[in-house]
Amino acid sequence: MDDLGPVAWPPAPIRTERLVLRASEARDRAAFIELLASPEVHTYLGGPRSRDELERTTPEAPEQWPGSFVVDLDGSMIGQILLRRAAEDRRPTVAGRAELGYLFLPQAWGHGYASEACTAALDWLARALPGEPVVLATQTANLPSMRLAAKLGFTEVERFEAWDAEQWLGMWSPPSA
Protein backbone atom coordinates (compact mmCIF):
# COMPACT_ATOMS: atom_id res chain seq x y z
CA MET A 1 0.00 0.00 0.00
CA ASP A 2 1.55 3.29 -1.09
CA ASP A 3 -1.01 5.72 0.26
CA LEU A 4 -1.29 7.29 3.66
CA GLY A 5 -4.92 6.32 4.17
CA PRO A 6 -7.36 9.14 4.86
CA VAL A 7 -4.96 11.96 3.94
CA ALA A 8 -6.30 14.16 1.11
CA TRP A 9 -3.83 14.38 -1.76
CA PRO A 10 -2.26 16.53 -2.91
CA PRO A 11 -2.13 18.87 0.07
CA ALA A 12 -1.62 22.58 -0.34
CA PRO A 13 2.05 23.33 -1.04
CA ILE A 14 4.16 23.31 2.11
CA ARG A 15 6.38 26.36 2.36
CA THR A 16 9.55 26.63 4.40
CA GLU A 17 12.02 29.49 4.64
CA ARG A 18 13.67 28.52 1.33
CA LEU A 19 11.67 25.66 -0.17
CA VAL A 20 8.25 24.59 -1.40
CA LEU A 21 7.08 20.97 -1.11
CA ARG A 22 4.45 20.36 -3.77
CA ALA A 23 2.95 17.79 -6.11
CA SER A 24 4.94 17.09 -9.27
CA GLU A 25 4.21 18.85 -12.54
CA ALA A 26 5.22 18.31 -16.15
CA ARG A 27 8.04 20.88 -15.74
CA ASP A 28 9.72 18.47 -13.25
CA ARG A 29 10.21 15.61 -15.74
CA ALA A 30 13.81 16.43 -16.67
CA ALA A 31 14.82 16.80 -13.01
CA PHE A 32 13.19 13.46 -12.13
CA ILE A 33 15.12 11.76 -14.92
CA GLU A 34 18.35 13.39 -13.69
CA LEU A 35 17.59 12.31 -10.10
CA LEU A 36 16.83 8.69 -11.01
CA ALA A 37 19.76 8.38 -13.45
CA SER A 38 22.37 9.94 -11.14
CA PRO A 39 25.13 7.54 -10.05
CA GLU A 40 25.92 9.83 -7.07
CA VAL A 41 22.31 9.84 -5.84
CA HIS A 42 22.03 6.07 -6.17
CA THR A 43 25.37 5.06 -4.63
CA TYR A 44 23.53 3.43 -1.69
CA LEU A 45 20.31 2.59 -3.53
CA GLY A 46 21.37 -0.17 -5.88
CA GLY A 47 22.71 2.04 -8.67
CA PRO A 48 21.14 4.45 -11.14
CA ARG A 49 18.50 3.61 -13.70
CA SER A 50 19.23 3.86 -17.41
CA ARG A 51 18.71 7.38 -18.73
CA ASP A 52 17.43 5.93 -22.05
CA GLU A 53 14.87 3.78 -20.19
CA LEU A 54 13.81 6.76 -18.07
CA GLU A 55 13.38 8.96 -21.14
CA ARG A 56 11.10 6.31 -22.68
CA THR A 57 9.08 5.41 -19.58
CA THR A 58 8.80 8.54 -17.42
CA PRO A 59 5.34 10.09 -17.80
CA GLU A 60 4.87 13.76 -18.65
CA ALA A 61 4.10 14.55 -14.99
CA PRO A 62 6.14 11.95 -13.06
CA GLU A 63 5.64 10.58 -9.55
CA GLN A 64 2.09 11.90 -9.15
CA TRP A 65 0.96 9.68 -6.32
CA PRO A 66 0.07 10.25 -2.67
CA GLY A 67 3.13 10.85 -0.53
CA SER A 68 5.45 12.09 -3.28
CA PHE A 69 6.54 15.70 -2.81
CA VAL A 70 8.74 17.65 -5.20
CA VAL A 71 11.23 19.80 -3.29
CA ASP A 72 11.29 23.10 -5.15
CA LEU A 73 13.92 25.83 -4.75
CA ASP A 74 13.25 29.08 -6.58
CA GLY A 75 10.90 27.38 -9.07
CA SER A 76 13.12 24.36 -9.85
CA MET A 77 13.00 20.81 -8.54
CA ILE A 78 16.06 19.91 -6.43
CA GLY A 79 14.78 16.72 -4.84
CA GLN A 80 11.95 14.49 -3.77
CA ILE A 81 10.48 13.58 -0.40
CA LEU A 82 8.56 10.32 -0.15
CA LEU A 83 6.08 9.55 2.60
CA ARG A 84 4.23 6.27 2.10
CA ARG A 85 3.18 3.10 3.82
CA ALA A 86 5.89 0.49 3.79
CA ALA A 87 4.88 -2.64 1.91
CA GLU A 88 3.47 -5.49 3.98
CA ASP A 89 6.25 -7.80 2.73
CA ARG A 90 8.93 -5.65 4.39
CA ARG A 91 10.51 -6.39 7.77
CA PRO A 92 7.90 -6.70 10.56
CA THR A 93 9.22 -3.55 12.25
CA VAL A 94 8.57 -1.59 9.03
CA ALA A 95 5.57 -3.22 7.33
CA GLY A 96 2.51 -0.98 7.24
CA ARG A 97 4.20 1.98 8.91
CA ALA A 98 4.62 5.42 7.40
CA GLU A 99 8.09 5.56 5.87
CA LEU A 100 10.19 8.59 4.94
CA GLY A 101 12.48 8.60 1.93
CA TYR A 102 14.36 11.39 0.20
CA LEU A 103 16.46 11.97 -2.89
CA PHE A 104 18.26 15.20 -3.76
CA LEU A 105 20.24 16.20 -6.81
CA PRO A 106 24.00 16.37 -6.03
CA GLN A 107 24.13 20.15 -6.60
CA ALA A 108 21.64 20.52 -3.70
CA TRP A 109 23.78 18.58 -1.22
CA GLY A 110 25.45 20.34 1.70
CA HIS A 111 23.03 23.30 1.96
CA GLY A 112 20.62 21.94 4.58
CA TYR A 113 17.80 21.51 2.07
CA ALA A 114 17.19 17.84 2.95
CA SER A 115 16.88 18.65 6.64
CA GLU A 116 14.57 21.60 5.96
CA ALA A 117 12.35 19.63 3.55
CA CYS A 118 12.18 16.46 5.68
CA THR A 119 11.34 18.48 8.80
CA ALA A 120 8.50 20.19 6.92
CA ALA A 121 7.20 16.86 5.59
CA LEU A 122 7.30 15.26 9.06
CA ASP A 123 5.52 18.28 10.57
CA TRP A 124 2.84 18.01 7.87
CA LEU A 125 2.41 14.28 8.54
CA ALA A 126 2.17 14.88 12.30
CA ARG A 127 -0.75 17.27 11.63
CA ALA A 128 -2.38 15.03 8.99
CA LEU A 129 -2.04 11.79 10.99
CA PRO A 130 -1.60 12.74 14.67
CA GLY A 131 0.50 10.28 16.64
CA GLU A 132 1.70 8.39 13.55
CA PRO A 133 5.29 7.15 13.96
CA VAL A 134 7.54 7.18 10.89
CA VAL A 135 10.35 4.81 9.95
CA LEU A 136 13.43 5.47 7.87
CA ALA A 137 15.93 2.93 6.55
CA THR A 138 19.37 3.69 5.15
CA GLN A 139 22.69 1.95 4.69
CA THR A 140 25.04 2.51 7.61
CA ALA A 141 27.73 3.37 5.06
CA ASN A 142 25.64 6.35 3.90
CA LEU A 143 27.03 8.73 6.53
CA PRO A 144 25.21 11.87 5.32
CA SER A 145 21.89 10.02 5.51
CA MET A 146 22.76 8.67 8.97
CA ARG A 147 23.54 12.25 10.13
CA LEU A 148 20.28 13.52 8.67
CA ALA A 149 18.28 10.77 10.40
CA ALA A 150 19.83 11.74 13.75
CA LYS A 151 19.23 15.45 13.13
CA LEU A 152 15.56 14.75 12.33
CA GLY A 153 15.16 12.85 15.61
CA PHE A 154 15.05 9.27 14.35
CA THR A 155 16.28 6.74 16.89
CA GLU A 156 17.72 3.36 16.03
CA VAL A 157 15.35 0.40 16.14
CA GLU A 158 17.59 -2.18 14.53
CA ARG A 159 20.39 -2.95 12.11
CA PHE A 160 20.11 -5.69 9.56
CA GLU A 161 21.77 -7.03 6.44
CA ALA A 162 20.10 -6.44 3.05
CA TRP A 163 21.37 -5.97 -0.48
CA ASP A 164 24.84 -7.09 0.67
CA ALA A 165 25.19 -4.15 3.08
CA GLU A 166 24.39 -3.28 6.68
CA GLN A 167 21.15 -1.30 6.93
CA TRP A 168 19.99 1.00 9.73
CA LEU A 169 16.35 1.36 10.68
CA GLY A 170 15.20 4.31 12.75
CA MET A 171 11.87 5.51 14.06
CA TRP A 172 10.51 9.02 14.64
CA SER A 173 7.52 9.80 16.80
CA PRO A 174 5.73 13.11 16.53
CA PRO A 175 5.95 15.41 19.51
CA SER A 176 3.10 15.06 21.99
CA ALA A 177 0.56 17.84 21.84
C-alpha positions as CSV (number, residue, x, y, z in Angstrom):
1,M,0.0,0.0,0.0
2,D,1.6,3.3,-1.1
3,D,-1.0,5.7,0.3
4,L,-1.3,7.3,3.7
5,G,-4.9,6.3,4.2
6,P,-7.4,9.1,4.9
7,V,-5.0,12.0,3.9
8,A,-6.3,14.2,1.1
9,W,-3.8,14.4,-1.8
10,P,-2.3,16.5,-2.9
11,P,-2.1,18.9,0.1
12,A,-1.6,22.6,-0.3
13,P,2.0,23.3,-1.0
14,I,4.2,23.3,2.1
15,R,6.4,26.4,2.4
16,T,9.5,26.6,4.4
17,E,12.0,29.5,4.6
18,R,13.7,28.5,1.3
19,L,11.7,25.7,-0.2
20,V,8.3,24.6,-1.4
21,L,7.1,21.0,-1.1
22,R,4.5,20.4,-3.8
23,A,2.9,17.8,-6.1
24,S,4.9,17.1,-9.3
25,E,4.2,18.8,-12.5
26,A,5.2,18.3,-16.2
27,R,8.0,20.9,-15.7
28,D,9.7,18.5,-13.2
29,R,10.2,15.6,-15.7
30,A,13.8,16.4,-16.7
31,A,14.8,16.8,-13.0
32,F,13.2,13.5,-12.1
33,I,15.1,11.8,-14.9
34,E,18.3,13.4,-13.7
35,L,17.6,12.3,-10.1
36,L,16.8,8.7,-11.0
37,A,19.8,8.4,-13.5
38,S,22.4,9.9,-11.1
39,P,25.1,7.5,-10.0
40,E,25.9,9.8,-7.1
41,V,22.3,9.8,-5.8
42,H,22.0,6.1,-6.2
43,T,25.4,5.1,-4.6
44,Y,23.5,3.4,-1.7
45,L,20.3,2.6,-3.5
46,G,21.4,-0.2,-5.9
47,G,22.7,2.0,-8.7
48,P,21.1,4.4,-11.1
49,R,18.5,3.6,-13.7
50,S,19.2,3.9,-17.4
51,R,18.7,7.4,-18.7
52,D,17.4,5.9,-22.0
53,E,14.9,3.8,-20.2
54,L,13.8,6.8,-18.1
55,E,13.4,9.0,-21.1
56,R,11.1,6.3,-22.7
57,T,9.1,5.4,-19.6
58,T,8.8,8.5,-17.4
59,P,5.3,10.1,-17.8
60,E,4.9,13.8,-18.6
61,A,4.1,14.6,-15.0
62,P,6.1,11.9,-13.1
63,E,5.6,10.6,-9.5
64,Q,2.1,11.9,-9.2
65,W,1.0,9.7,-6.3
66,P,0.1,10.2,-2.7
67,G,3.1,10.9,-0.5
68,S,5.5,12.1,-3.3
69,F,6.5,15.7,-2.8
70,V,8.7,17.7,-5.2
71,V,11.2,19.8,-3.3
72,D,11.3,23.1,-5.1
73,L,13.9,25.8,-4.7
74,D,13.2,29.1,-6.6
75,G,10.9,27.4,-9.1
76,S,13.1,24.4,-9.8
77,M,13.0,20.8,-8.5
78,I,16.1,19.9,-6.4
79,G,14.8,16.7,-4.8
80,Q,12.0,14.5,-3.8
81,I,10.5,13.6,-0.4
82,L,8.6,10.3,-0.1
83,L,6.1,9.5,2.6
84,R,4.2,6.3,2.1
85,R,3.2,3.1,3.8
86,A,5.9,0.5,3.8
87,A,4.9,-2.6,1.9
88,E,3.5,-5.5,4.0
89,D,6.2,-7.8,2.7
90,R,8.9,-5.6,4.4
91,R,10.5,-6.4,7.8
92,P,7.9,-6.7,10.6
93,T,9.2,-3.5,12.2
94,V,8.6,-1.6,9.0
95,A,5.6,-3.2,7.3
96,G,2.5,-1.0,7.2
97,R,4.2,2.0,8.9
98,A,4.6,5.4,7.4
99,E,8.1,5.6,5.9
100,L,10.2,8.6,4.9
101,G,12.5,8.6,1.9
102,Y,14.4,11.4,0.2
103,L,16.5,12.0,-2.9
104,F,18.3,15.2,-3.8
105,L,20.2,16.2,-6.8
106,P,24.0,16.4,-6.0
107,Q,24.1,20.1,-6.6
108,A,21.6,20.5,-3.7
109,W,23.8,18.6,-1.2
110,G,25.4,20.3,1.7
111,H,23.0,23.3,2.0
112,G,20.6,21.9,4.6
113,Y,17.8,21.5,2.1
114,A,17.2,17.8,2.9
115,S,16.9,18.6,6.6
116,E,14.6,21.6,6.0
117,A,12.4,19.6,3.6
118,C,12.2,16.5,5.7
119,T,11.3,18.5,8.8
120,A,8.5,20.2,6.9
121,A,7.2,16.9,5.6
122,L,7.3,15.3,9.1
123,D,5.5,18.3,10.6
124,W,2.8,18.0,7.9
125,L,2.4,14.3,8.5
126,A,2.2,14.9,12.3
127,R,-0.7,17.3,11.6
128,A,-2.4,15.0,9.0
129,L,-2.0,11.8,11.0
130,P,-1.6,12.7,14.7
131,G,0.5,10.3,16.6
132,E,1.7,8.4,13.5
133,P,5.3,7.2,14.0
134,V,7.5,7.2,10.9
135,V,10.4,4.8,10.0
136,L,13.4,5.5,7.9
137,A,15.9,2.9,6.5
138,T,19.4,3.7,5.2
139,Q,22.7,1.9,4.7
140,T,25.0,2.5,7.6
141,A,27.7,3.4,5.1
142,N,25.6,6.4,3.9
143,L,27.0,8.7,6.5
144,P,25.2,11.9,5.3
145,S,21.9,10.0,5.5
146,M,22.8,8.7,9.0
147,R,23.5,12.2,10.1
148,L,20.3,13.5,8.7
149,A,18.3,10.8,10.4
150,A,19.8,11.7,13.7
151,K,19.2,15.5,13.1
152,L,15.6,14.7,12.3
153,G,15.2,12.9,15.6
154,F,15.0,9.3,14.3
155,T,16.3,6.7,16.9
156,E,17.7,3.4,16.0
157,V,15.4,0.4,16.1
158,E,17.6,-2.2,14.5
159,R,20.4,-3.0,12.1
160,F,20.1,-5.7,9.6
161,E,21.8,-7.0,6.4
162,A,20.1,-6.4,3.1
163,W,21.4,-6.0,-0.5
164,D,24.8,-7.1,0.7
165,A,25.2,-4.2,3.1
166,E,24.4,-3.3,6.7
167,Q,21.2,-1.3,6.9
168,W,20.0,1.0,9.7
169,L,16.3,1.4,10.7
170,G,15.2,4.3,12.7
171,M,11.9,5.5,14.1
172,W,10.5,9.0,14.6
173,S,7.5,9.8,16.8
174,P,5.7,13.1,16.5
175,P,5.9,15.4,19.5
176,S,3.1,15.1,22.0
177,A,0.6,17.8,21.8
